[in-house]
Amino acid sequence: MLETPQELAIGIGARIRQRRIALGHTQAAAAERAGVAYRTWRRMEKDGRASIDDLIRAALALSCEADLSALFPQPAARSMAELLSLQEASARRQSAVRRRASPRPKP
């Protein structure tokens, strides 16, 4: 069953509230931990209205940041050639990141 954007937002707001309560935080304390206004937090819980930034801040405050990366997973490869190509590209990116992160020798 497909949900409307509003239904999805309300469901996310309800899950934010459930998580906050499970962690034993008041709305005011959670808002302070997240760095958002109390009214923003209340609105987020009540009807799921929040900016992406506020949603990320809520996830961090409620220790759910790892779940954010699962929102938009990479699509599955449609063929073995595409899978190999994706793996090679990933390896090149990781190699470039390691090169940038390694200390440069001083002259």
C-alpha positions in Angstrom: 0.0 0.0 0.0 1.5 3.3 -1.0 1.4 6.2 1.4 1.1 9.9 0.6 4.0 12.2 1.4 1.9 13.6 4.3 1.3 10.1 5.7 5.0 9.3 5.4 5.9 12.5 7.2 3.4 11.9 10.0 4.8 8.4 10.4 8.3 9.7 10.6 7.2 12.2 13.2 5.6 9.5 15.3 8.8 7.4 15.1 10.9 10.4 16.2 8.5 10.8 19.2 8.7 7.1 20.1 12.5 7.1 19.9 12.7 10.2 22.0 10.4 8.7 24.7 12.3 5.4 24.6 15.5 7.3 25.3 13.9 9.2 28.2 14.2 12.7 26.7 11.7 15.5 27.0 10.8 17.4 23.8 12.8 20.4 25.2 15.8 18.3 26.0 15.8 16.6 22.6 15.4 19.9 20.8 18.3 21.3 22.7 20.5 18.2 21.9 19.6 18.6 18.2 20.2 22.3 18.2 16.7 23.1 16.9 14.0 25.3 18.4 11.5 23.7 20.7 8.6 24.7 18.4 10.4 23.0 15.5 10.8 19.8 17.5 7.1 19.8 18.4 6.1 20.4 14.8 8.4 17.6 13.7 6.9 15.1 16.1 3.3 16.2 15.5 3.0 16.4 11.8 6.4 15.4 10.5 7.2 18.9 9.1 10.9 19.6 9.1 13.7 20.6 6.9 16.3 18.0 5.8 18.7 19.8 8.1 16.3 19.5 11.1 15.7 15.8 10.3 19.4 15.1 10.3 19.8 17.0 13.5 17.0 14.9 15.1 18.6 11.7 13.8 21.9 12.7 15.4 20.3 13.7 18.7 18.5 10.3 18.8 21.5 8.3 17.8 20.0 7.2 14.5 22.5 8.7 12.1 23.6 5.4 10.7 20.1 4.8 9.4 20.2 7.9 7.2 22.6 6.3 4.8 20.0 3.6 4.1 17.5 6.1 2.8 18.8 6.2 -0.8 20.8 3.0 -1.5 22.7 2.5 -4.7 20.6 0.6 -7.3 21.6 -3.0 -7.9 23.8 -3.7 -10.9 21.8 -5.1 -13.9 24.7 -7.1 -15.3 28.0 -8.6 -14.3 29.8 -6.0 -16.4 28.0 -3.2 -14.7 28.8 -4.7 -11.3 32.5 -4.9 -12.1 32.5 -1.3 -13.4 30.8 -0.1 -10.2 33.4 -2.0 -8.1 36.3 -0.5 -10.1 34.9 3.1 -9.7 34.5 2.6 -6.0 38.1 1.3 -5.6 39.4 4.4 -7.6 37.4 6.7 -5.3 38.7 5.0 -2.1 42.3 5.1 -3.5 41.9 8.9 -4.2 40.6 9.5 -0.7 43.5 7.6 0.9 46.0 9.6 -1.2 44.5 12.9 -0.1 44.4 11.7 3.6 48.0 10.5 3.7 50.6 13.0 5.0 52.8 14.6 2.3 56.6 14.3 2.7 58.2 17.7 3.6 60.8 18.9 1.1 
